[in-house]
Amino acid sequence: MIGDEDVRYVILLSHARPELITEQLVRAHVAHLQELEAKGLLELCGPFPDDRGGMVIVRVSNAEDARALAEADPFVSSGAESYQLRRWELSHAGNGHMGMA
C-alpha cells in the first residue's frame, strides 16, 4: 500500500530557449532550490550530463503543489526551460515493495 510518505513528484526540466540561460538566471534557479531545501521540500536535484535539462524531486502532498513549485522556478518562469511533472511512487522494504513482497 502506498501512503503519502511514499510519494515524490519529479520535475523534469528541458531546455526550451537555452539562449535565455545566463549566470544570473542560474543563480536565481539555485536560490529557488536552496529555498525548497530549507523548507524540507527538496529530495534531490541536478542537471543531466548532456546539458539539455535536469531533474528536481520534491516532497509535497499533491500534484498542484508540485506544479506551483515548478512554475516558481526561475528557469521555468523565464521561459528558458519547460517542465514535465511526474508522480513517483517509492518501492522499498518498509512498504513491502508496494504490497508485493
Residue pairs with C-beta under 8 A, 6 or more apart in sequence:
1 95
1 96
1 98
1 99
2 89
2 90
2 95
2 98
3 95
4 61
6 89
6 90
6 92
6 95
7 87
7 88
7 89
7 90
8 43
8 57
8 58
8 59
8 87
8 88
8 90
9 57
9 58
9 60
9 63
9 65
9 66
9 85
9 86
9 87
9 88
10 55
10 56
10 57
10 85
10 86
10 87
10 88
11 55
11 56
11 57
11 58
11 66
11 69
11 70
11 73
11 83
11 84
11 85
12 53
12 55
12 83
12 84
12 85
12 86
13 53
13 54
13 55
13 56
13 73
13 75
13 76
13 81
13 82
13 83
14 52
14 53
14 81
14 82
14 83
14 84
15 21
15 52
15 53
15 80
15 81
16 79
16 80
16 81
16 82
17 79
17 80
18 80
20 78
20 79
20 80
21 75
21 80
21 81
25 74
25 75
25 78
25 80
28 74
29 73
29 74
29 75
32 72
32 73
32 74
33 42
33 45
33 56
36 42
36 56
36 58
36 69
40 59
41 58
41 59
41 60
41 69
42 56
42 57
42 58
42 59
43 57
43 58
43 59
44 55
44 56
44 57
45 54
45 55
45 56
45 57
46 54
46 55
47 53
47 54
48 54
48 55
53 81
56 69
56 70
56 73
57 88
58 66
58 69
60 66
60 69
63 85
63 87
66 85
67 85
70 76
70 83
70 85
71 77
73 81
73 83
75 81
76 82
76 83
89 98
91 97
91 98
93 101
